[in-house]
């Protein structure tokens, strides 16, 4: 049997000195002068009906006329139909075919519309898919989009942490730039949630976030001739993960497993998820197993002195200590789980995720005890680590170099 390093080793690893670059890394020359590109973000899908509110004047152009919304006529309803959809309120009724696209255009840059308590700038496009699901897509310039992303992704209004927010802005811009290229021929470039980046529009904007975006305008991270994959997460628990271990992608040398330290401290030591503990009762485990695999033993009658076993066996870990593969036995049933499936399976309440797979198991009073570290996939920029580094005086380009070694900054507009 192959000898495995105990999990605790990954919680108490040796600490190396943090090498501080003495100067700003090379910044490549910008591309020829270009305007800020527009990004298309899917805000919502509609299967039945929804409501849009206009806080300032917006216009809807049709073949017959231009209609204004946003004064007394400030709310519209959208309902799907068998062969299309309708947009209406007490003053207007518009019927559209399945192939028709509707675009609401703001009168000026500052105008906003509202969806589910969030305000957004820019245009709003309504289009229908072949399966009769409506898409509400926000078309907005990339820099304004980022001002609705950065504060929603890195939660701070502390001016002393500005360089961490700048680093986040560059990561978000780089990520967006790649997705815009990859999805250029699709109806939208990105989702407005954790499937891509959390985007809450004008409602999320802060003075610090706006300043960080403006100060890094047009800057992205590149590796070689390509925009880098700038993934980020909340808290790494002291050690970063390799990208190929999470997404089964090609190996990226700048996204490898490494300790996240500054001086003699773990960088995300101030994270509430740096070390965490959760417990699961037998009833909760039964519910989770039934939800995932359709098997429950909670009402079984035990006919002998043996309990119905629930056994978790960790079979393989990555170098970071995160679990790659584990087996679960419940009664006579055996199942194997890997990576993200583990977070899905053990998250409580059902439907939520376990913070990370950097964890170990034990038992106490017939309950499963989960001791873990970090929150998120662990790849790329660690947000709590970045904030701690900014607090210690590192500038945003040093922070980025610590998480994406070998990359350089490039202005693309």
ABEGO torsion letter per residue (X at the ends): XBBBBBAAAAABBBBBBBBBBABBBBBBBBBBBBBBBBBBBBABBBAABBBBBBABBBBBBBAABBBBBGBABABBBBBBBAAEBBBBBAABBBBBBAABBBBBBBABAABBBBBGGBBBBEBBBBBBBAAGBBBBBBBBBAAAAAAAAAAAABBBABAAAAAAAAAAAAAAAAAAAAAAAAAAABABABBABAABBBBAEAAABBAAAAAAAAAABGBBBBBEABBBBBBBBABAGGBBBBAAAAAGBBBBAABBBBBBBBEABBAAAABAAABBBBBBBAAAAAAAAAAAAGBBAAABBBABABBBBBBBBBABBBAAGBBABBBBBBEABBBBBBEAAAAAAABOBBGBBBABABBBBBBBGGBBBBBBBEBEAGBEBBAAAAAAAAAAGBBAAAAAAAABBGBBBBBAX
